[in-house]
Amino acid sequence: MNIKEAKEELIRTVRAYLLKDEDGAYRMDSVRQRPVLLMGPPGIGKTAVMEQVARECKVALVSYTITHHTRQSAIGLPFIREKKYGGTVYSVTEYTMSEIVASIHETMEQTGLKEGILFLDEINCVSETLAPTMLQFLQFKMFGSHRIPQGWVIAAAGNPPEYNKSVREFDIVTLDRVRTISVEDNYDVWKEYAYQRGIHPAIISYLDMKRENFYHVQTTVDGMEFVTARGWEDLSEIMAAYELLGQKTGESTVGQYIQDVKIAKDFANYLDFYEKYRVTYDMEAILTGDARAEAFAKQLKRAPFDERLSIIGLLMGSLGGLCRDVYQRDAFVGMLFGILKQEKEAVTEKDQMGGDTGAYVLGRAEEYRRQWEQKMKAGLLTKDEQYAWKNSVQKLEIYGKKLCQTPQKDSFSLIRREFQEETEQLRQQTQDVQARLEKAFSFMENAFGESQEMVIFLTELTTNFYTLNFIQENGCEAYFTYNQALLFEDRQKAILEEIKSIEGWEHL
């Protein structure tokens, strides 16, 4: 199955294992809660998906790469204790608590979460001395004499032997105690994640045309050559950083992440053309309906198909960022509204009693900050949620400071005025993005009309979490009109097949 399907299966598993009866006891005995083993090639997102599962199930996550551990760190260090049996004193060997088990207890104390996932990566690469301990762990959920706390689900991941020389094959005894989920790479699934993660649009645009270069592992006479989803994501991060520094991402940099010489060179060449297109076609002019937009559309009509796809990629990069900003601001305004609604009665009561309302609001801001930091430690917040929490707490602090500087008879009136400014900014920002989205459709219509390029554009708008959410929340007449007219669902497969057949960039 693909990583998205694996994630859904993991979520179902965690919820089933943590299901309780009417007395508050776990319905499934811990011995029957088989550990889940994700088996698949490296770099496809096995670790990342565990973080997402923990976040969505609202449980803690303790993650270890088991190859970094020895028998001693896994089961604890031995020490001698004297015990009396039948009137005779004996020296008995006992063990300190396992580092891994101790981490679970520490995580529970830090986060306040009593349930969680213990995730052990590269579990089939353990040393020979640690292998028996792993069997005991998988069967009895114990490291040495220390048991994994109730309410903790065990998950593990490993790579098939063809990807790792250190792999130890599991025997039937071990396999009969786990639930094995085989995971395969899948570009379409990764692309959904890539849009939400903010992967550089040049990477998405390139891989749309060169899907075969998304994931690639082979052994050659010169050694191992490989390209992974992790490699593309990490490359995206350095590309974004270099752009902020005004530096170019060259072939040597690409090759440090995309460790296949031919693919690295191909993508580096594509980047040169992508940057040229970025300069030639001014996205700001296109999205604001500048007079140059019509000239760009005429120029694009005569351009080769791969150039057209690159421009769609640039458009999506701009629109995706704009819609993400609206999504984050909307989440922030919604969270702040909820906080203010909850605090309104207490603020009003403070005013009536002649108390220090400003100090009260600052105190509440401090409490919300504590909750925010605790959720951060627990890994329960997405980037969008982090944005909402951060800005809500900061605004509450600003309100409190203003009330301290200028006490009010009706403190909530000041807070309401301040909050209305936030909602007005959100309204204006939303209207601006709506106008830019309509201009994007006008540009596409002038350049291509009801063409395969328009189908691709609609596909990208639908695949991108932020653009689709914006359209669903705020509407876009052109999107729905073209979506229906072009029989989007029926035509997109044929178009994507054509994209796959595009040759390299050598002819440009």
Secondary structure, 3 states (H helix, E strand, C coil): CEHHHHHHHHHHHHHHHCCECCCCCECCCHHHCCCEEEECCCCCCHHHHHHHHHHHHCCEEEEEEHHHCCHHHHHCCEEEEEEEECCEEEEEEEECCCHHHHHHHHHHHHHCCCCEEEEEECHHHCCCCCHHHHHHHHHHCEECCEECCCCEEEEEEECCHHHCCCCCCCCHHHHCCCEEEECECCHHHHHHHHHHHCCCHHHHHHHHHCHHHCCEEEEECCEEEEECHHHHHHHHHHHHHHHHCCCCCCHHHHHHHCECHHHHHHHHHHHHHHHHHHHHCCHHHHHHCCCHHHHHHHHHHCCCHHHHHHHHHHHHHHHHHHHHHHHHHHHHHHHHHHHHHHHHHHHHHHHHCCCCHHHHHHHHHHHHHHHHHHHHHHCCCCHHHHHHHHHHHHHHHHHHHHHHHCCCCCHHHHHHHHHHHHHHHHHHHHHHHHHHHHHHHHHHHHHHCCCHHHHHHHHHHHHCHHHHHHHHHHCCHHHHHHHHHCCHHHHHHHHHHHHHCCCCCCCC
